[in-house]
Amino acid sequence: MNTPLVSVIIPNYCHAQYLDQRIQSVLNQTYQNFEVIILDDCSPDNGASKVVIEKYRDNPHVSQIVYNEVNSGSTFKQWQKGFKLAKGELIWIAESDDYCELNLLEELVKLYRKYPTCSYVLSATCRVDSDGNQLSSKSEYDSKVSFWGGVDFIRRGLICSNFVVPNASAVLFRKSAALSVKLDYMDYKASGDRLFWIYMAEKGGVAKVDNPLNFFRQHNNKVSPRKELDGTQCE
């Protein structure tokens, strides 16, 4: 598994203003053995998302572009659709409003080589505002690499919160593991991602590099803050 194929899933919903930066940050990765699958969940933005997406239709990395005719109502259903379409051994969900350092894939594939029993590996995440201004200092990170057995990782990082895996865009994981988890994570409106990472950690170890290679954008159109305000997240 020196240069495994990575399937990069970009699930979009009304993020036209961020899509170019997101897609460019994927296409220009230093690790180049990947395919890109772009999924649009019937964005009601008068075609703005489609205009951006169609610019990349002929890019050799873009293997599939799928527009839903009806909104699925769930980010996690879009994830599952992407898993089934993926041809790669590894999967990266590159959320459409985030972006990353150009060596993210290279560094995460290196972690897989070092810890081959992992079901997923991840980098640290730096939160940024809607304009990309960093909300945390790089001095908070030490580039240390950590490894946990899956059950230990669940106990340490996922029982009480999703703090250790705050954002799917920081994670690279095995397709075989993703296709074998229980599907009830898709039933949740808010915390399905946390349940998904728990199920995945039951399939193998987890490794993390404490280097902020992923940038998690905070803005007014995000689902998570709305779900926290209306109580759905806790439910």
VMD Tcl script that draws the C-alpha trace (Angstrom):
set ca {
  {0.00 0.00 0.00}
  {2.73 2.47 -0.98}
  {0.53 4.69 -3.12}
  {-3.09 3.64 -2.51}
  {-5.84 5.25 -4.55}
  {-7.78 7.78 -2.46}
  {-11.39 8.59 -3.29}
  {-12.08 12.22 -2.36}
  {-15.77 12.87 -1.79}
  {-16.88 16.51 -1.91}
  {-20.52 16.70 -0.70}
  {-21.87 20.17 -1.47}
  {-24.97 22.01 -0.33}
  {-25.16 25.76 -1.02}
  {-21.43 26.42 -0.60}
  {-20.80 27.98 -4.01}
  {-18.72 30.80 -2.49}
  {-16.26 28.33 -0.96}
  {-16.24 25.61 -3.62}
  {-13.39 26.90 -5.78}
  {-11.00 27.07 -2.83}
  {-12.14 23.64 -1.62}
  {-11.71 21.94 -4.98}
  {-8.40 23.65 -5.70}
  {-7.04 22.57 -2.32}
  {-7.84 18.99 -3.31}
  {-6.59 19.03 -6.89}
  {-3.24 20.59 -5.93}
  {-2.32 18.02 -3.28}
  {1.29 16.86 -3.26}
  {-0.05 13.28 -3.17}
  {-1.67 12.81 -6.56}
  {-3.10 9.27 -6.66}
  {-6.73 10.19 -6.10}
  {-10.12 10.50 -7.75}
  {-12.66 13.22 -6.96}
  {-16.39 12.55 -6.58}
  {-18.51 15.73 -6.36}
  {-22.03 15.36 -4.94}
  {-24.51 18.24 -4.91}
  {-27.58 17.73 -2.73}
  {-30.02 19.77 -4.85}
  {-28.60 23.13 -3.71}
  {-31.34 25.82 -3.92}
  {-28.90 28.55 -5.00}
  {-30.13 29.35 -8.52}
  {-27.41 27.25 -10.09}
  {-24.47 29.00 -8.38}
  {-22.98 25.73 -7.11}
  {-23.42 24.06 -10.48}
  {-21.56 26.87 -12.25}
  {-18.51 26.23 -10.04}
  {-18.73 22.45 -10.18}
  {-19.02 22.30 -13.97}
  {-15.69 24.13 -14.33}
  {-14.03 20.93 -13.14}
  {-15.98 18.33 -15.13}
  {-13.10 17.69 -17.55}
  {-10.39 17.58 -14.92}
  {-8.69 14.15 -15.11}
  {-9.02 13.65 -11.35}
  {-12.80 14.19 -11.37}
  {-14.35 10.76 -11.89}
  {-17.99 11.55 -11.08}
  {-20.32 14.50 -10.59}
  {-23.79 13.71 -9.23}
  {-26.61 16.21 -8.78}
  {-29.55 15.10 -6.63}
  {-32.93 15.98 -8.15}
  {-34.43 16.00 -4.63}
  {-32.63 17.05 -1.46}
  {-31.70 14.01 0.62}
  {-32.14 15.87 3.90}
  {-28.95 14.35 5.30}
  {-25.24 14.98 4.92}
  {-24.70 11.41 6.07}
  {-26.80 9.96 3.25}
  {-24.52 11.83 0.87}
  {-21.52 10.30 2.61}
  {-22.94 6.80 2.11}
  {-23.65 7.50 -1.55}
  {-20.03 8.56 -1.98}
  {-18.73 5.41 -0.27}
  {-20.60 3.24 -2.77}
  {-19.28 5.23 -5.74}
  {-15.67 5.26 -4.49}
  {-13.06 3.20 -6.31}
  {-10.22 3.87 -3.88}
  {-8.96 1.83 -0.97}
  {-9.02 4.98 1.18}
  {-11.64 7.73 1.43}
  {-11.39 11.40 2.31}
  {-14.57 13.45 2.82}
  {-13.50 16.96 1.84}
  {-16.39 19.07 3.12}
  {-17.33 21.73 0.58}
  {-16.85 24.77 2.82}
  {-13.46 23.74 4.23}
  {-9.94 23.74 2.76}
  {-6.57 22.30 3.67}
  {-2.81 22.39 3.38}
  {-1.56 20.91 0.12}
  {0.32 18.12 1.93}
  {-2.65 16.82 3.92}
  {-3.10 13.64 1.88}
  {0.64 12.99 1.75}
  {0.94 13.19 5.53}
  {-2.14 11.08 6.23}
  {-1.09 8.34 3.79}
  {2.26 8.28 5.62}
  {0.36 7.61 8.86}
  {-1.34 4.63 7.23}
  {2.01 3.24 6.21}
  {3.24 3.62 9.78}
  {0.07 2.22 11.43}
  {-1.42 -0.30 8.97}
  {-4.02 -1.57 11.49}
  {-5.82 1.80 11.58}
  {-9.37 2.16 10.37}
  {-8.78 5.91 10.16}
  {-6.10 8.54 10.59}
  {-6.46 12.28 11.01}
  {-4.65 15.57 11.39}
  {-5.29 18.38 13.83}
  {-7.89 20.92 12.73}
  {-7.58 24.70 12.78}
  {-10.82 26.64 12.89}
  {-11.07 29.66 10.59}
  {-13.73 32.30 10.08}
  {-15.80 32.77 6.92}
  {-12.92 34.71 5.32}
  {-10.27 32.13 6.21}
  {-8.74 34.02 9.15}
  {-7.40 31.54 11.68}
  {-9.20 31.44 15.02}
  {-6.43 29.52 16.81}
  {-2.66 29.85 16.90}
  {-0.30 27.30 15.35}
  {1.68 27.45 18.58}
  {-1.06 25.27 20.10}
  {0.15 22.29 18.03}
  {3.33 20.24 18.41}
  {3.25 17.89 15.35}
  {3.31 14.89 17.70}
  {1.95 11.61 16.29}
  {-0.35 9.56 18.55}
  {-1.85 6.10 18.13}
  {-4.72 4.48 20.02}
  {-6.44 1.13 19.87}
  {-9.98 1.68 18.60}
  {-11.85 1.00 21.85}
  {-9.40 3.14 23.82}
  {-9.90 5.97 21.32}
  {-13.68 5.75 21.75}
  {-13.31 5.97 25.53}
  {-10.85 8.86 25.39}
  {-12.21 10.93 22.54}
  {-15.77 10.08 21.50}
  {-17.93 9.10 24.48}
  {-18.52 12.60 25.86}
  {-18.06 14.72 22.73}
  {-16.74 14.86 19.18}
  {-13.85 17.09 20.17}
  {-11.02 14.87 18.89}
  {-12.68 14.40 15.47}
  {-14.45 17.75 15.05}
  {-14.56 17.69 11.26}
  {-14.61 14.95 8.61}
  {-12.31 16.99 6.37}
  {-9.36 16.06 8.61}
  {-9.87 12.29 8.32}
  {-8.65 9.61 5.91}
  {-10.27 6.20 6.35}
  {-10.62 2.71 4.90}
  {-13.47 2.19 2.46}
  {-13.84 -1.44 3.55}
  {-14.46 -0.34 7.14}
  {-16.89 2.42 6.10}
  {-18.98 -0.01 4.06}
  {-19.22 -2.45 6.96}
  {-20.57 -0.16 9.72}
  {-24.21 -0.07 10.82}
  {-26.21 2.42 8.79}
  {-28.24 3.96 11.60}
  {-25.74 6.85 11.77}
  {-27.65 8.22 8.77}
  {-30.81 8.51 10.88}
  {-29.38 11.34 12.97}
  {-29.85 14.95 11.91}
  {-26.82 16.24 13.78}
  {-24.58 13.71 15.56}
  {-24.43 11.00 12.93}
  {-20.78 11.80 12.30}
  {-19.85 11.08 15.92}
  {-21.65 7.73 15.77}
  {-19.93 6.96 12.47}
  {-16.48 7.60 13.97}
  {-17.37 5.39 16.94}
  {-18.40 2.56 14.62}
  {-15.25 3.05 12.56}
  {-13.00 2.96 15.62}
  {-14.48 -0.43 16.49}
  {-12.95 -1.67 13.22}
  {-9.31 -0.78 14.01}
  {-6.89 1.68 15.55}
  {-6.78 5.46 15.13}
  {-3.70 7.63 14.56}
  {-3.42 11.42 14.65}
  {-0.72 13.92 13.73}
  {-0.98 17.10 15.81}
  {-0.34 19.35 12.84}
  {-3.21 21.61 11.67}
  {-3.41 20.49 8.04}
  {-7.20 20.94 7.89}
  {-9.05 24.28 8.07}
  {-12.59 24.03 9.43}
  {-14.61 27.06 8.37}
  {-17.00 28.66 10.85}
  {-19.79 30.70 9.26}
  {-23.49 31.53 9.59}
  {-24.65 28.88 7.11}
  {-23.24 25.89 8.99}
  {-25.56 23.11 10.12}
  {-23.90 22.34 13.49}
  {-24.47 25.74 15.19}
  {-28.14 25.70 14.17}
  {-28.56 22.17 15.51}
  {-26.92 23.17 18.81}
  {-29.26 26.15 19.18}
  {-32.46 24.19 18.51}
  {-31.42 21.23 20.70}
  {-31.12 18.68 17.90}
  {-27.42 18.09 18.65}
  {-28.16 17.00 22.22}
  {-31.17 14.94 21.17}
}
mol new
graphics top color blue
foreach p $ca { graphics top sphere $p radius 0.5 }
foreach p [lrange $ca 0 end-1] q [lrange $ca 1 end] { graphics top cylinder $p $q radius 0.2 }
display resetview
